[in-house]
Amino acid sequence: MRSDLHRQASEMAETLSSSEPQHSVDPMDVTEDQSTSEIQNLKNTTDNDTGSESDSDSDDEAQDNLQLQTLETELSSNPANYDAHVQYIRALRKQGDIERLRQAREAMNELFPLTPAMWQEWAKDEASLTSGPDAFPTIEKLYERGVLDYLSVPLWCDYVSFVKEHDPLVRGCSPEGTSKVRNLFERALTAAGLHVAEGSKTWEAYREFEQAILQTIDESDIEAREKQVQRIRNIFHRQLSVPLKDLSTTLLTYKAWEAVQGSTLDINSSSLDGIPSHVVSSYQKALEMLNARAQLEEQISRRDVSDSERLQHFMTYLKFEQSSGDPARVQILYERAVTEFPISSDLWLDYTRYLDKTLKVARILKDVYYRATRNCPWVGQLWVHYLLSLERGHASEEEISAVFERSLLCTFTSLDEYLDIFLTRVDGLRRKMAGQVDGALDYGVIRETFQRASDYLSLQLKNTDSLLRMHSYWARLESHMGNNLVAARGVWESLLKISGSMLEAWQGYIAMEIEKGHLTEARSLYKRCYSKRFSGTGSEDICHSWIRFEREFGTLEDFDHAVQKVTPRLEELQLFKLQQETKYNSSATDQKEIAVKKNVREKRKPVSEITSEQSPAKRLKDSAKNLKEVDGKHNDHVKNSGETNIKAQPSKAESEDDKKTKDSRPEKPQYNDQCTAFIENLDMQQWEHDLRKFFSDVGGVTSIRILNDKYTKKSRGLAYVDFSDDEHLAKALAKNKQQLLGKRVSIARSNPRQSKGKGAAGHSTPAERGQGDEQTRGFRKPDSEGSKGAESQTADPKGRDDNVQLKGKNTFAVPRAVRPLGWTNKDKPKTEPVQEGEGDEKPKSNDEFRTMFLKN
């Protein structure tokens, strides 16, 4: 964008330099036979044309003045508007106001680097408008400033040409002037001599200058001429060893020049015969390097691709040069890239990182960082690296301070970038103070820097880790380097005023007091903050932290006092947590029921509203009753001599509806109850932490599930406690019938396998899944939270079987007697376990009945 604007400015200047057409009439051209009236009419027409042109010029001038006023207003309110600066310079150049133009250019250059085209334009304007003995030094300084901003071969060539033409020493052919031009050419070769595409222009200009000097040497001075010839020959040899464009053309030029000097070389071919071997070797190597870079040069020189694609080509080229291992070639390619893409922050960061890692030359690094921060002043990371580079280069405190102050005038994208710059400055001051011997640097500079950072960032970084990190660093330095504990406490207090709701701020303050051995001050901080509300579990953590502090450092009275203060607070927090959980669970349950009902209404056919309003136990009872009635009617047709197998096939519509309803429900948690204890007779106000405390001597507790009523949400006095292994479970079972919160609790092992294996083909019937689980798992209802997980484990993992076989008499839905887990009848002798399908007694014959009566 900058290059386009400057190109338009050059075109505008060329248009203005052209002469305007003039309308005039010469009376001598009028023939004698022309009448006086015709001459008068012609003059009137000319006057009218001149007047209309004058009116047009006045309108253009008024429009230009209006544009200048608009641009001046814009720049006064927004000096960082690059485009406004360019347009303002263009308008002033068009108007020809050289003094204001000079001021406008200086003002822009204070904020931004100028492009090579703008420097060339500025220098030419000054050369054409300025005269006198002071003109040359002024314009020479402009060129010096220009070549430092960006790499430009044309600008270097213009600079050298200007010095050769206008420097009095050079024009007088004095040795000082000749030496000055040679030094300038060597600087140009160092800066642009490796430029593959345009570097040969600098070499050619250098050779031409030396050849011109050769022409001025008298032929009789053989020694001087021979010395000058050897100088030109060395320039040729140096150029032939560099991979530059038109390298073969340079070889032919060299051979032609050698032929003039008396060598017998074939000037019409590219043969290397007759050329010194070391020159041939260097030339062949340079030619190979040029061929290896030809395609990469072609890619970066294309103008028919997007800027992002060209930048990517540059990065590919840079990786290639870095792999070659020549830092000079890598640096000049970086310079070419930043000239093309001056506001690419990633490119500047990559360039500076490479220099920090490879060259480590303080002068070069300082120059590159200076230009990087002028092109991309909004990148905080560049300023941080700049400060670190100055510190590595042992720059003076005044220079580092100036760069730091410049960085604070920039606008960054995040507040953390400002903080990083402040902390980098503090780091440098701390290191310098730690290593100084004369004590020239005072700690007050660090305190002032921290204070500026706090004043600027505290409100914006409220309750953030960044602000905590800064104040923690500040307090530590006040305590250790400043030896001022009062100031360190003041730092923490200022942080608490801003971010008092941060638990970490209180913990850091307390840790400092404990580290210093000031236990009374630490205890007073605990008393100030234990009743505050912190995010997450912070409120509980600070209470427990106080207890640990008194246990480790305090007396028994201090410990008792802390427990007395903390216990009500913990109970209050636990009650609040319960209320929040109840509120959340209620809301979640309501939303879940609404979603399920909505899915059922959409996917299932309408059913009786009475059935949907019944509780699960009522629906189960009615279902058993209905099945019993149906089964009773059906048994009228069953013969007494055998068993009848009835396969209940649910209707297709009901199966699809049940499947859709099941899929719409959220996935239930899975529990295997392999090492689980079932606990009864718990207090209704029992909490999870009470059970954990009860089993603390046993250990191995992995999870606790307290069963709540589905409708009242109150505890049912039942719980499941999962242990990590059987050893811990056995220890827990040994605590059976012990007191817990005034109630004797019953503890038994939960064995879900007791309910498995019932029903035909290994599948339990629906009634058995609902009732058998309840018996073996201690009255657990299918609607309770704990039973949801158990059902998912005891039920067949593949879902219900569509073919459920009913065997025996009509006892399918008859409720079984529910007894506590582990109940046995001591009077009844042990019998063999009931096999599948033999849950009902087999009908007896008349002989069997007769035998029974005789025994009685």
Secondary structure as UniProt FT lines:
FT   HELIX           2..17
FT   HELIX           27..29
FT   TURN            32..33
FT   HELIX           36..77
FT   TURN            79..80
FT   HELIX           82..95
FT   HELIX           98..111
FT   HELIX           116..129
FT   TURN            133..134
FT   HELIX           135..149
FT   HELIX           153..166
FT   HELIX           168..171
FT   TURN            172..173
FT   HELIX           175..192
FT   TURN            193..194
FT   TURN            196..198
FT   HELIX           199..216
FT   TURN            219..220
FT   HELIX           222..240
FT   TURN            245..246
FT   HELIX           247..260
FT   TURN            261..262
FT   TURN            267..268
FT   TURN            273..274
FT   HELIX           277..300
FT   HELIX           307..324
FT   HELIX           327..340
FT   TURN            342..343
FT   HELIX           345..357
FT   TURN            358..359
FT   HELIX           362..375
FT   TURN            377..378
FT   HELIX           380..392
FT   TURN            393..394
FT   HELIX           397..408
FT   HELIX           415..435
FT   HELIX           444..457
FT   TURN            458..463
FT   HELIX           465..480
FT   HELIX           485..499
FT   TURN            500..501
FT   HELIX           503..516
FT   HELIX           519..529
FT   TURN            530..531
FT   TURN            536..537
FT   HELIX           538..553
FT   HELIX           556..603
FT   HELIX           609..613
FT   HELIX           616..635
FT   TURN            636..637
FT   TURN            640..641
FT   STRAND          646..648
FT   HELIX           652..664
FT   TURN            674..675
FT   STRAND          676..680
FT   TURN            684..685
FT   HELIX           688..694
FT   TURN            695..698
FT   STRAND          701..708
FT   TURN            710..712
FT   STRAND          715..723
FT   HELIX           726..733
FT   TURN            734..737
FT   STRAND          739..740
FT   TURN            741..742
FT   STRAND          743..744
FT   STRAND          746..749
FT   HELIX           752..755
FT   TURN            756..757
FT   HELIX           760..762
FT   HELIX           766..776
FT   TURN            777..778
FT   TURN            782..783
FT   HELIX           785..794
FT   TURN            797..798
FT   STRAND          804..806
FT   TURN            812..813
FT   TURN            821..822
FT   TURN            836..837
FT   HELIX           846..855
//
